[in-house]
Every structure is written in structure tokens, then in C-alpha cells.
Amino acid sequence: MTPQEKAKEIVYKFYDEIKYMERAKQCAMIAVDEVLNVLPQQEYLEDRGEYSENRERIYWKEVKREIENL
């Protein structure tokens, strides 16, 4: 699922309950922040032999940007 699709999915799950878009976006941002808080900052890429920003963190940061753009 693309970050844009995931952002819409999360926001609309909250919207279905809240019925207010700005509040749904705020709740979705909190949810994404919680995901980011439990993911490690970096990961070791064995194929490159180096550390890099965790790919899941990159994905969820993009989801957060997409929520802001909705």
C-alpha cells in the first residue's frame, strides 16, 4: 500500500467514528506518531554493510506527510 493510500485509510477510519475531518486527521497523526515511536531509528543493511534510516520509519514519515496534505 502506498503512503498516500495508507494515510487515507487511517484518516477515514477515524472520520467514520468522529465525523469531523480535522479531528480525524489529528487522531491519525497521533496514531502515526505512536508507530514511529516504537520503530528503531536505524537498521543495518547487510547487502551494503552499513546503517541506514529504518525503511519502515521512512514509510511512516511519508504517511504522516500525506495526512498533512489531505
C-alpha positions in Angstrom: 0.0 0.0 0.0 1.4 3.4 -0.9 1.8 6.0 1.8 -1.0 8.1 0.3 -3.4 5.1 0.4 -2.4 4.3 4.0 -2.9 7.9 5.0 -6.4 8.0 3.6 -7.2 4.6 5.2 -6.2 5.8 8.6 -7.9 9.2 8.4 -11.1 7.7 7.1 -11.2 5.1 9.9 -11.2 8.0 12.4 -13.6 10.0 10.3 -16.2 7.2 10.3 -16.3 7.5 14.1 -15.8 11.2 14.6 -17.5 12.7 11.5 -15.1 15.7 11.6 -12.2 15.7 9.2 -9.8 18.0 11.0 -10.2 16.0 14.2 -9.8 12.7 12.3 -6.5 14.0 10.8 -5.3 14.9 14.2 -6.1 11.5 15.6 -4.4 9.8 12.6 -1.3 11.9 13.2 -1.2 10.8 16.8 -1.6 7.2 15.7 1.3 7.5 13.2 3.5 9.2 15.8 2.9 6.2 18.1 4.0 3.9 15.3 7.1 6.0 14.7 7.9 6.0 18.5 8.3 2.2 18.5 10.3 1.8 15.3 14.1 1.8 15.6 15.9 4.8 14.2 18.3 2.9 12.0 18.7 -0.6 10.5 21.8 -2.4 9.4 21.7 -3.2 5.6 23.8 -6.3 5.3 23.9 -6.0 1.5 25.6 -2.6 1.8 27.4 -3.3 5.1 26.2 0.0 6.6 23.5 1.5 8.8 20.7 3.5 7.2 17.4 5.1 8.4 14.9 2.3 9.0 12.8 1.8 5.9 9.6 1.4 7.9 10.3 4.8 9.5 10.7 6.3 6.1 7.4 4.8 5.0 5.5 6.1 8.1 7.1 9.6 7.8 5.7 9.7 4.3 2.3 8.6 5.6 2.4 11.4 8.0 3.2 13.9 5.2 0.3 12.6 3.2 -2.1 13.0 6.2 -1.0 16.6 6.4 -1.8 17.1 2.7 -5.3 15.7 3.0 
